[in-house]
């Protein structure tokens, strides 16, 4: 009985997550399409040189926002997590905790957990060991005031 309730709750949360991701994809698609529409409107209402320059700046900005910034955020989070796990002082950890991206930390922990589960399901426990850095960082952050 309890197991059935848990399975029903899990299925419901998966459906909700799927719906949220679909809504998110549509919002992103709408934002990208509207940005391209704005580029077309500006290009139509300005001279040739100005519209080319504006389009170049837009594409550079789009590449930075969608490509470079997330990569830099992940790298910064990984570096800070490694620094936190090496046993910094309490004050430094509090400062680093402010700089660590919480979503990226959760994503890294979920990826690590998924890799571990896949290896376990294949019957090969030796291929993926738990990430000591993430485990120690989660423990250290949980000891500080406030949630991660």
N, C-alpha and C positions, 0 to 999 in steps of 0.2 A: 504494500500500500504506500509506504513512505517512498520507496524506490520509484513507483509510478508517478508520484507527485513531483519528485526531483526531475525525472525525465520530461514530464510535461512542462515544468518550469524551464528546463534547459532548452527544449524545442521552442518555447515561446520567446526566450531571450535571443535565440539564434534568428528567429523570424524578425524580431525587432531590429537586431543588428543588420540583417540583410536589407530591411526597409530603409534604415538610416543610411546605409552605404549607397543605396540606389538614389535616395534623395540628395546625398552629397555629390554623387556623380552628376546629377542633373544641375545642381547649383554651380558646380565648377564649369560644366559645359556652357551654362548660361552666361557665366562671367566671361569666359574666353570668347564666346560668340559676340557678346556685347562690346568687349574691348576691340575686337576686330571691326565691328560695325563703326565704332568711334573713329578708328583709324581711317576707314573709308570715307566717313563724313568729313574729317579734317582734310584728307587728301583731295576731296572734291571741292572744298571751299578755299584752297590755297594754291599758290603757284607750284610748279614742278619741283624746284629745288627745296622749297620749304617742306613739301609733303614727303619727299624722299628722306630728308633729314629727320623729320618727325617719326616716320615709319622705322628708320634705323634705330633711333633712340628707344622707341617702343619695343622693338624686338630684343634689343640688348637688355632692357629692363625686364621683359618677360622671361628671358633666359636666366637672368640672375634670380628672379623670384621663384622660378620653378625648378631650377637646376642647381645652382651654386649655393644658395642659402640653406636648403635642407641638408646638403652634404656637409657644409661647414658646421651646421648645428649638431649633426651626428658626430662629427670628428671632435668638436669641442666637448660634447657630453662624454664621449669615450675617454678623452684625456683627463677630464675632471673626475670621472669615476675611478680611473686608475690612481690619480693623486689622492683621492679620498681614501681609497682602500689601503694605501701605504702608511696610514696612521698619522695624519696631520693633526695639528692642535685643534681643539674644539672651536676656536674662533675662526680659523681658516676653513674648517669644514662648514661652518654656518655660512660663510661668504660663498664658498664653492657651491653649496646647496642652492643658493639663489641663482647661480649661473647655469646649473644643470637643468636641461630640458626634461620635465617630468614625463611628457608623452614619449620622448625618445627612450628614456630609461625603462619605462614600462614595455615599450616595443622590443627593446633589446632583451629584457627578461622573458617576454613571451616567445621570442624567437629561440632563445636558449632552451626554454621549456619544451617547445615543439620539437626541436632537434633531439632533445633527450628522449621524448616520448616516441619519436619515430625510430630511434636506435633501439629502444627497449622493445618496441613491437616487432622489430626484425630479429630480436633475440641476440643482439650484438651490443652489450652494455659497455664494451671497452672503447667504442669509437668516439662517443661523445661524453666527456666528463663535465660535471657541473662547473659553470663558470665561477671560479672563486672570487673574482673581482665583483661580480654582480651580487653574489651572496653576502660578501663582507660589506659592500656599500649599502645594501638594503638593511643589514643589521645596524650599521653605524648611523644611517639616516633615521631609522626608527627610534634610536636612542635619543635623538635630538627632539626639541620641542616642535610640535606641529607635524602634520602628515607630509609625505613627499609630494 
